[in-house]
Structures are given as C-alpha cells and as structure tokens.
Amino acid sequence: MKIGIHDLEVATTHYVLDLDTLAERHGIDPKKFSIGLGQDAFSMPAPDEDIVTMAAEAADTLLARHDVSKIRQVLFATESSVDQSKAAGVYLHELLGLPANVRSVELKQACYSGTAALQMAVNAIARTPEEQILVITSDVARYALDTGGEPTQGAGAVAMLVTANPNLVEIEPGSGFHTSDVNDFWRPNDSTTPYVDGQLSLDAYLTATTAAWDDLAARRDLSIDDVDKFLHHQPFTKMARKQLAALAEHTGHELSDELIEESMSYNRALGNTYTASLYFALTAQLHNNADLAGKRLGFFSYGSGAVAEFFTGVVQENYRDHIYPEHVAKQLENRVELTYDEYRTLHSDFAATSETYTTQPTTHAPFRLSGVTEFQRRYEAQ
C-alpha cells in the first residue's frame, strides 16, 4: 500500500523585505546576499500574523478540496511556538472548524520536526488506511538586528494532507537517522531571538548529512545514483549547494547542481522558514519540473541541536493534475514591500503582550490574531 503526501498548500506573510534594501543600508555588496547566501528577500509577519494564521490559511485552502470528516489528527511542527503549553494545532482546529474527535499535538526539534510529523502520519495511516492526517509546518525565523543571521530571517507555512494512495508523493519505508548534542543554534525560554554559532552550524549540518545518508544506504542497500532529485532544508539556499557538494565528496559520485536547482525558487524569496523549508523545496520542485513522474526524491531534513533524517519518496504519475503553482505566485506577489525604517520598527514591536489589541486588520489573509487579553491569544476569521 502506498502512503504519502496526497495534497499540499502554502502560505506566507503580509510583508517582505528585499535584501538589496538591507544591503544598501548596511553598506554591504548585495551580491553577498544574492550569491553568497543565495537569498533575494524574506517574508515578515504583520502584527496580526503568526504561525497559527499562516498555518490556517494554508490548511484552509488545502481542505477546501477534501472531506474534513476523514481527518483524525493534526500534527503541527514548529520551532517558533506561541505558547509553552497549548499546542498551536488546537488554535488551528478551531479556526478550521474541524470535528471534535481529532487528535492535535505540537512537535518541536528545531527545523527537523516537520519530518517527524510526516513520518508519524505515514505510520499512523499504515494502521488505519481509511483515515487522513493534516501535517502542518509553520515558522517565523526572527534574528536580532545587526547580526549575521539577520539576512536569513523569513516566514511561511506548508500544510500537507497525508493519506493512502497519495496523488503527489509516496513516502518510501526506511530512513537514515543521525542525532548528536551540538550547540550550533538554540533559543532559551527567556530570549525572543536565537543564538547561532554559524561555522559550527554549517559543520554540524554537513556532518549530519553524510551520517544520515550512510545510515539510509546501509539499511536499504541504496546507491546515491538511485536518487533522481535532492531536496534539502534550506536556511539559505547556498547551504543546499554546500550540502550536495559534501555528499558528492563523501560518496565519490558526481552530483551536479541540476539535481537541486528547481527546489530553490520559493526559499530564495521567502527566507528561512525552519520546519517548512524542506517542504517549500518539495513544493518548488513539483511546481518547476514537469518530468518528475516516477522519479525518486531524496529528502534531507536537519534540525540544529542536532537531529537529521534522510528519506526518499516517489513522485506519482499524475502529480501535475494536483499542484497549484498559481497559489504560491499569488502569495509572493501580494506581499507588501517594507522600507528599511518600517522593517526596523516592525521587528522591534513584534511581540504580542498580555494586553494587546489589533483592532484594525493589517493583512488581507483569511485569518488573523485579533489580540491578546489576560495572556490569552484570540484569533478570528475575516
């Protein structure tokens, strides 16, 4: 029985900052961002947007094409959670009007947990093939101003419906894993922005790549030549190129950038979306390549700290009948470009406090954070 990603949709934020704007004000050559990082811009949420509103928009568009009564679980993966206790999926459940008899949980392990959610969903469907599971990856990457991480901010959500007999991608059994305790990236409870050791993070990412691949190859007797296209977690798209080069050197096989090129377009425009990054890469690959039917995709998922997984999926024959690139184009085109000063103000005033009201909607999205009263977040459809 085939199990995998039956359908998917994406969402991003109201605002965008062009990295040329950031480069100009910081006195930096724009090529340092466009070529050195492989990034052009990053999305930024309005005051009434967060991981829940983006997830709700993506999921609402997705579920309009399906029977929500079949959904039995909502698995919400994020590393930018809005509450230390309540799962973001519970807020989402209410906004989407899902049945009460649905399990909803939140998963965390830096940028990796979206893959954990996907694999949990696949395993659950194997037990009950008639059910469907909604997997959400949604994050806001926010770094301190005037730091090395600043140009790699971003925001976005990918919602995926996991079922038996999927329309898009069958997730194949067997993965390669790697876990190591590395302080390359972390965010303590008392900090609104993360701490990053850039060189250690790059080294940990590349080490985890080869280790997870070795585990997968050993368990499935898989050759690197058995993979037709590669997808990577992309904190910035140049990282994917470095990863592919490291994998080529490790395996002794020539791996050209053509194997990953189509997967980068959305991440270049969105910035780092943490848990959603790998699945924006998948979306871009499906949208930009008309010749994927029957091809095997190699997924490399990484979360700092560090956990990694290498797994594979096979693109289904009629996948082109079930993709909606125009929806992504609309998301990107509808963003409002920020000036540098507007960006700095928005960055400083992002946090919703115990008594916050956003009575005037600032976005055109279907859902919004209307305010926080007595430390309780309030969401509404609009």
C-alpha positions as CSV (number, residue, x, y, z in Angstrom):
1,M,0.0,0.0,0.0
2,K,1.3,3.4,-0.9
3,I,1.2,6.1,1.7
4,G,2.4,9.7,1.4
5,I,1.6,13.3,0.6
6,H,-1.8,13.5,-1.1
7,D,-2.0,17.3,-1.4
8,L,-0.3,20.4,-0.1
9,E,-0.7,24.2,0.1
10,V,1.5,27.1,1.4
11,A,1.1,30.5,2.9
12,T,3.4,33.3,3.9
13,T,3.1,36.8,5.4
14,H,1.8,40.3,4.5
15,Y,5.2,41.9,4.4
16,V,8.5,41.3,2.6
17,L,11.9,42.9,2.8
18,D,14.1,43.0,-0.3
19,L,17.7,42.1,0.7
20,D,19.0,44.8,-1.6
21,T,17.4,47.3,0.8
22,L,19.2,45.7,3.8
23,A,22.5,45.6,1.9
24,E,22.3,49.2,0.9
25,R,21.6,50.5,4.5
26,H,24.3,48.3,5.9
27,G,26.9,49.2,3.3
28,I,27.2,45.6,2.0
29,D,27.6,44.5,-1.6
30,P,24.1,43.0,-2.5
31,K,25.9,40.0,-4.1
32,K,26.9,38.9,-0.6
33,F,23.2,38.0,-0.1
34,S,22.1,37.1,-3.6
35,I,25.1,35.0,-4.4
36,G,26.9,34.4,-1.1
37,L,23.7,33.3,0.7
38,G,21.6,32.6,-2.4
39,Q,18.8,34.7,-1.0
40,D,16.8,37.6,-2.5
41,A,14.2,38.6,0.1
42,F,12.5,37.4,3.3
43,S,8.9,37.4,4.4
44,M,7.9,39.2,7.6
45,P,4.6,39.0,9.6
46,A,2.3,41.9,10.3
47,P,1.3,42.5,13.9
48,D,-1.8,40.3,13.4
49,E,0.0,37.4,11.8
50,D,1.9,34.4,13.3
51,I,2.5,30.7,12.8
52,V,-1.2,30.0,13.5
53,T,-2.6,32.4,11.0
54,M,-0.2,31.3,8.2
55,A,-1.0,27.6,9.0
56,A,-4.7,28.3,9.0
57,E,-4.5,30.0,5.6
58,A,-2.5,27.2,4.0
59,A,-4.7,24.5,5.6
60,D,-8.0,26.2,4.8
61,T,-7.1,26.4,1.1
62,L,-6.0,22.7,1.1
63,L,-9.0,21.3,3.0
64,A,-11.5,23.1,0.7
65,R,-10.6,20.3,-1.8
66,H,-11.2,17.5,0.7
67,D,-13.6,15.9,3.1
68,V,-12.5,17.1,6.6
69,S,-14.6,14.4,8.3
70,K,-11.8,11.9,7.4
71,I,-9.1,13.8,9.3
72,R,-8.2,12.2,12.6
73,Q,-5.0,14.0,13.5
74,V,-3.4,17.5,13.3
75,L,0.3,17.3,13.7
76,F,1.7,20.9,14.0
77,A,5.5,21.2,13.7
78,T,7.2,24.5,14.6
79,E,10.1,25.9,16.5
80,S,8.5,29.4,16.9
81,S,5.7,28.3,19.2
82,V,3.2,30.9,20.5
83,D,2.6,29.1,23.8
84,Q,4.7,26.9,26.1
85,S,1.8,24.6,26.9
86,K,-1.1,24.8,24.4
87,A,-0.4,23.3,21.0
88,A,-0.7,25.6,18.0
89,G,-2.8,22.9,16.4
90,V,-5.6,23.5,18.9
91,Y,-6.0,27.1,17.8
92,L,-5.9,25.8,14.2
93,H,-8.5,23.2,14.9
94,E,-11.0,25.9,16.0
95,L,-10.3,28.2,13.1
96,L,-10.7,25.5,10.5
97,G,-13.9,24.1,12.1
98,L,-12.5,20.5,12.4
99,P,-14.5,17.8,14.1
100,A,-14.0,17.4,17.9
101,N,-12.8,13.8,17.5
102,V,-9.4,14.8,16.2
103,R,-6.0,14.4,18.0
104,S,-3.9,17.6,17.9
105,V,-0.4,18.0,19.1
106,E,2.7,20.2,18.5
107,L,6.1,18.9,17.7
108,K,9.5,20.5,18.3
109,Q,13.1,19.8,17.3
110,A,14.4,22.9,15.6
111,C,13.8,22.7,11.8
112,Y,13.5,18.9,11.8
113,S,10.2,18.3,13.4
114,G,8.1,18.7,10.3
115,T,9.7,15.5,9.0
116,A,9.0,13.7,12.3
117,A,5.3,14.8,11.9
118,L,5.2,13.5,8.3
119,Q,6.7,10.1,9.3
120,M,4.3,9.8,12.3
121,A,1.5,10.4,9.9
122,V,2.7,7.8,7.5
123,N,3.0,5.2,10.2
124,A,-0.5,6.0,11.6
125,I,-2.1,5.7,8.1
126,A,-0.4,2.3,7.8
127,R,-2.5,1.1,10.7
128,T,-5.7,2.8,9.7
129,P,-5.6,3.4,5.9
130,E,-9.1,4.9,5.7
131,E,-8.0,7.9,7.8
132,Q,-6.3,11.1,6.8
133,I,-3.8,13.3,8.7
134,L,-3.1,17.0,8.4
135,V,0.6,17.8,8.9
136,I,1.5,21.5,9.4
137,T,4.9,23.1,9.2
138,S,4.8,26.8,10.1
139,D,7.5,29.1,11.4
140,V,8.8,32.6,11.8
141,A,12.6,32.9,11.7
142,R,13.5,36.1,13.6
143,Y,17.1,37.1,14.4
144,A,18.5,40.0,16.3
145,L,19.0,43.2,14.3
146,D,22.5,43.9,13.0
147,T,23.7,40.3,13.4
148,G,25.0,37.7,10.9
149,G,21.6,35.9,11.0
150,E,19.6,39.0,10.1
151,P,19.5,38.4,6.3
152,T,18.4,34.8,6.8
153,Q,15.1,35.6,8.5
154,G,11.8,34.5,6.9
155,A,8.3,33.2,7.5
156,G,6.0,30.6,5.9
157,A,3.8,27.6,6.3
158,V,3.2,24.4,4.4
159,A,0.1,22.3,5.1
160,M,0.2,18.6,3.9
161,L,-2.6,16.0,3.7
162,V,-1.2,12.5,4.3
163,T,-3.2,9.6,3.1
164,A,-3.1,6.2,1.5
165,N,-2.8,6.2,-2.3
166,P,-1.4,9.7,-2.5
167,N,-1.7,12.0,-5.5
168,L,1.7,13.7,-5.1
169,V,4.5,11.7,-3.4
170,E,4.7,8.2,-1.9
171,I,7.0,8.2,1.1
172,E,9.1,5.1,0.9
173,P,9.8,2.9,4.0
174,G,13.2,3.2,5.7
175,S,15.1,6.3,6.8
176,G,18.6,7.2,7.8
177,F,19.0,9.0,11.1
178,H,21.6,11.0,13.0
179,T,21.4,12.7,16.4
180,S,24.2,14.5,18.2
181,D,24.3,17.0,21.0
182,V,25.6,20.2,19.3
183,N,25.2,23.8,20.5
184,D,25.1,25.2,17.0
185,F,21.7,27.0,17.3
186,W,19.5,27.4,20.3
187,R,16.9,29.8,21.8
188,P,16.4,29.8,25.6
189,N,13.0,30.5,27.1
190,D,14.0,34.0,28.1
191,S,15.1,35.1,24.6
192,T,12.9,36.2,21.7
193,T,15.7,35.5,19.2
194,P,18.1,32.5,18.9
195,Y,21.8,32.2,19.4
196,V,23.8,30.9,16.5
197,D,27.4,29.6,16.0
198,G,27.5,30.0,12.3
199,Q,30.6,27.9,11.5
200,L,29.6,25.1,13.9
201,S,26.1,25.1,12.4
202,L,27.5,24.6,8.9
203,D,29.8,21.9,10.1
204,A,27.1,20.1,12.1
205,Y,24.7,20.3,9.1
206,L,27.3,18.7,6.7
207,T,28.3,16.0,9.2
208,A,24.7,15.1,9.8
209,T,24.1,14.9,6.0
210,T,26.7,12.3,5.4
211,A,25.9,10.3,8.6
212,A,22.2,10.2,7.9
213,W,22.9,9.2,4.2
214,D,25.3,6.4,5.4
215,D,22.6,5.0,7.7
216,L,20.0,5.1,5.0
217,A,22.2,3.5,2.4
218,A,23.2,0.7,4.8
219,R,19.7,-0.1,5.8
220,R,18.2,-0.1,2.3
221,D,21.2,-1.0,0.1
222,L,20.6,2.3,-1.7
223,S,23.1,3.9,-4.1
224,I,23.3,7.7,-4.5
225,D,22.6,7.1,-8.2
226,D,19.2,5.7,-7.2
227,V,18.1,9.2,-6.3
228,D,16.9,11.4,-9.2
229,K,16.5,14.8,-7.4
230,F,17.5,16.0,-3.9
231,L,15.6,18.2,-1.5
232,H,17.2,19.9,1.4
233,H,16.4,22.0,4.5
234,Q,17.5,25.5,3.2
235,P,18.2,28.0,6.0
236,F,19.7,29.8,3.0
237,T,19.8,28.2,-0.5
238,K,23.6,28.3,-0.7
239,M,23.6,25.8,2.2
240,A,21.9,23.2,-0.1
241,R,24.7,23.6,-2.7
242,K,27.3,23.1,0.0
243,Q,25.4,20.0,1.3
244,L,25.2,18.5,-2.2
245,A,29.0,19.1,-2.7
246,A,29.7,17.5,0.6
247,L,27.6,14.5,-0.2
248,A,29.3,14.1,-3.6
249,E,32.7,14.2,-2.0
250,H,31.6,11.7,0.7
251,T,30.2,9.2,-1.8
252,G,32.7,9.7,-4.6
253,H,29.9,10.4,-7.1
254,E,29.5,13.5,-9.2
255,L,26.3,15.4,-8.2
256,S,25.6,18.4,-10.3
257,D,23.5,21.4,-9.1
258,E,20.9,20.4,-11.7
259,L,19.8,17.9,-9.1
260,I,18.6,20.6,-6.7
261,E,18.1,23.8,-8.9
262,E,14.3,23.6,-9.2
263,S,13.9,23.3,-5.5
264,M,15.3,26.7,-4.5
265,S,13.0,29.3,-6.1
266,Y,10.5,29.7,-3.2
267,N,13.1,29.6,-0.4
268,R,15.1,32.3,-2.2
269,A,12.0,34.6,-2.0
270,L,10.7,33.6,1.5
271,G,13.9,33.3,3.6
272,N,14.3,30.7,6.2
273,T,11.0,29.0,7.2
274,Y,12.6,26.5,9.6
275,T,10.3,23.4,9.7
276,A,8.6,24.4,6.4
277,S,11.8,25.0,4.5
278,L,12.3,21.4,3.2
279,Y,8.6,21.3,2.2
280,F,8.8,24.6,0.3
281,A,11.7,22.9,-1.5
282,L,9.4,20.0,-2.3
283,T,6.7,22.4,-3.5
284,A,9.1,24.2,-5.7
285,Q,10.4,21.0,-7.2
286,L,6.9,19.8,-8.0
287,H,5.9,23.1,-9.5
288,N,9.0,23.8,-11.5
289,N,9.6,20.3,-13.0
290,A,7.2,18.7,-15.5
291,D,9.1,15.5,-15.7
292,L,9.1,14.0,-12.2
293,A,6.5,11.2,-12.6
294,G,8.0,8.0,-11.2
295,K,11.2,9.7,-10.1
296,R,12.7,9.2,-6.7
297,L,13.3,12.3,-4.5
298,G,15.9,12.3,-1.7
299,F,14.8,14.4,1.3
300,F,17.4,15.7,3.7
301,S,15.9,17.1,6.9
302,Y,18.0,18.8,9.5
303,G,17.3,20.5,12.8
304,S,20.0,22.2,14.8
305,G,21.0,20.7,18.1
306,A,21.1,18.3,16.1
307,V,18.8,15.8,14.6
308,A,18.8,14.7,10.9
309,E,16.9,12.3,8.7
310,F,17.5,11.2,5.1
311,F,14.5,9.5,3.4
312,T,13.1,9.1,0.0
313,G,9.8,9.5,-1.9
314,V,8.5,8.6,-5.3
315,V,6.5,11.2,-7.3
316,Q,3.2,9.9,-8.6
317,E,2.2,9.6,-12.2
318,N,-0.5,12.3,-12.3
319,Y,1.1,14.8,-9.9
320,R,0.8,17.6,-12.3
321,D,-3.0,17.4,-12.0
322,H,-2.8,18.1,-8.3
323,I,-0.5,21.1,-8.0
324,Y,-1.3,24.8,-7.8
325,P,1.7,27.0,-8.6
326,E,-0.6,30.0,-9.1
327,H,-1.5,29.9,-5.4
328,V,2.2,30.3,-4.5
329,A,2.7,33.0,-7.1
330,K,-0.2,34.9,-5.6
331,Q,1.2,34.6,-2.1
332,L,4.5,36.0,-3.2
333,E,3.1,38.8,-5.3
334,N,0.6,40.0,-2.7
335,R,3.3,40.8,-0.2
336,V,3.8,44.5,0.6
337,E,7.4,45.6,0.4
338,L,8.9,47.3,3.5
339,T,11.2,50.3,3.7
340,Y,14.2,49.8,5.9
341,D,12.8,52.0,8.7
342,E,9.4,50.2,8.5
343,Y,11.2,46.9,8.9
344,R,13.2,48.0,11.9
345,T,10.0,49.3,13.6
346,L,8.1,46.1,12.9
347,H,11.0,44.0,14.1
348,S,11.1,45.8,17.4
349,D,7.3,45.8,18.0
350,F,6.6,42.2,17.0
351,A,5.7,40.7,20.4
352,A,2.1,40.3,21.4
353,T,1.8,41.1,25.2
354,S,-0.7,40.3,27.8
355,E,-3.0,43.2,26.7
356,T,-2.6,43.7,23.0
357,Y,-5.3,44.7,20.6
358,T,-5.1,44.8,16.8
359,T,-8.5,46.2,16.1
360,Q,-7.6,47.4,12.6
361,P,-6.6,44.4,10.3
362,T,-3.2,44.9,8.7
363,T,-3.4,41.9,6.4
364,H,-5.6,40.6,3.7
365,A,-5.3,37.0,4.9
366,P,-8.4,35.0,5.8
367,F,-7.3,34.6,9.5
368,R,-5.7,37.0,11.9
369,L,-4.6,37.4,15.5
370,S,-7.1,39.9,16.9
371,G,-5.4,40.4,20.2
372,V,-4.2,39.0,23.5
373,T,-6.3,39.5,26.6
374,E,-5.3,38.2,30.0
375,F,-2.5,36.4,28.3
376,Q,-4.9,34.5,26.1
377,R,-4.4,34.7,22.3
378,R,-7.6,35.5,20.3
379,Y,-7.9,34.5,16.6
380,E,-10.6,35.3,14.1
381,A,-11.6,34.7,10.5
382,Q,-12.0,37.9,8.4
